[in-house]
Amino acid sequence: MIAVVRSEWLKLRTTAIPWVLAGIALVITGLFVLVYFLNHGAGGGGQRQAIDNGWGPPHPAYPHTVVQLRDLLGRSLTGYIFALLLGVLIITVEFRHKTVTTSFLVTPRRWRFVLGKLLMAAIAGIVLAVILIAATLIGGGIAVSAEGGSFGSLAGQLGAVAPGLILVFALFALLGVGVGSLVTNQVAAIIICLGWFLIVENIIEAIWNGTVKWMPSGAASAAANVTAGRGSDIGLFNWWQGSLLILAYGLFFAAIGSAVLARRDIT
Amino acid sequence: MTSAIEVRGLGKRFGPVHAVDDLTFEVAEGRVTGFLGPNGSGKTTTLRMLLGLVSITAGSATFGGRRYADLEHPVRHVGAALEATSFHPTRRAEDHLKTVALASGIPTARVDETLELVGLTDVARRRVGKFSLGMRQRLQLATALLGDPEILILDEPANGLDPQGIQWLRQFIRGQAAAGHAVLVSSHLLSEMEETVDDVVIISQGRLVLQTTLADMAATAGAGTGMRIRSPELHRLAEVLNAVPVGWRQVAPDTLVIDGATPEWFGPFAAQHQIVLYELVNERRSLEDIFLELTQGFDASHPMPVDSGQSAPFQMPGAPS
């Protein structure tokens, strides 16, 4: 299986997918960080008012509390949708360019092909998470420093935030492969994923209260541990329950996808 | 002679359509077997069933008794070159081969060897999207050869090759057979394969029409043919021909055709009667003619009796008996 993953890694980095996706994800994460600082600068966070009142301890205008710093670092969580698309693209690109013919000649047992993609996607998801966290740390850290805070205070929260983000990215990339194994048409798979997260989930949540914790996005928030200690307050699972839920979704789709693929004629 | 590939009662239904029906043939080691039939006759479907890409609805297709999917690292035993479109356009030629090599435990040094073998060394670092059809065909061949397999399956490999490329392909295929490998190569043109193949398997409408050796097919082609003679003394030639028991007919003012004659007979005959000849042509039907008759005139509801694997004498539609 290691050999298959090495082959998959070479396949992935010889396509435009990782570069384009990572680029888009970086830009969007950068925008989120920027918006975060703009809000603070405009007094949206309420800190400036505390200073103006002239009493009580002076509050700096930059993120300095643990919650604020973690919140800033956690901005890149929004990139998990890109991890999902990364997973979708990793498998559907083979059908789009018909390279799946060669892949099935090399790996005629098709569940092994899907398994290789799942492992590759999980690794690629981790790499994407690390890139985005690093970008957030650098961008956010520079901004915090410029406003008088310390880079180190932000970096100090890395250990609390990064593992959850990495976990969520790996699991969502895996979920993407599951979806892509079932819906091998690239465009259809992307539309289904985006449509689910942007529209369908919101509708379901609006109709049935409390379903959010069963939704992939709710599970992502839980698994990322951004609600540490508050999970139950807002009706989410804890981090490992959320992780298992995403994993279960991913493997469920991958199992059905593998079974369908095993019967499919590649012509 | 051992069989490298065995196809037994193979069938494939797409809904109500029998794309391949009760197909049985063998491919021998150390020989090149031409898999011939018109477009849409079921060649590609058969090859894809052999390779586990298309599911089988009846019968079996095996390599030394094992299905493709049951082979350990199949690309090291069976090399396949199917259609020339299945490359990722941004991937470099050598990277494409490396993905296959890595997954199959083939040393990556073999990548350069195969690129050299098919003459793509100069473009190894070029993206496949920029390749011509001929270059893609060569890269497909390189992919098939990567695992140094003992069995090669090539689907219309001559498509898109220029005349030099086809010449190269012929020598290449002959070289593979000479090395003891079994080669199954499909084509819709017999003429393309005539100089390359040892055995022929001809199918039409998904059913076997004929399995024989090319030599036997050529021998049969020779039967029932004639000689075309051009001579300034046609009337005198006609006189002497009327004295012997052969049929002839005039086809032009200075040309006639003698049925069933051979040069060995006619040469001395003409010399004996001191007839001046301008032209003496052995008029045999080409293999391509026979191939076309077999595949076009073949009625799928009445298959010809075929003794598979043997070079059985066969009756050709339209052939004089």
Interface residues (C-beta under 8 A of the other chain):
Chain A: A3 V4 R6 S7 L10 K11 T14 T15 A16 V93 H97 K98 T99 V100 T101 T102 F104 L105 V106 T107 P108 R109 G116 R263 D265 I266 T267
Chain B: T44 T45 R48 L51 G52 L53 V54 S55 Y68 A69 L71 P74 V75 A80 L82 E83 T85 S86 F87 H88 P89 T90 R91 R92 D95 H96 K98 T99 V100 L102 A103 S104 G105 T143
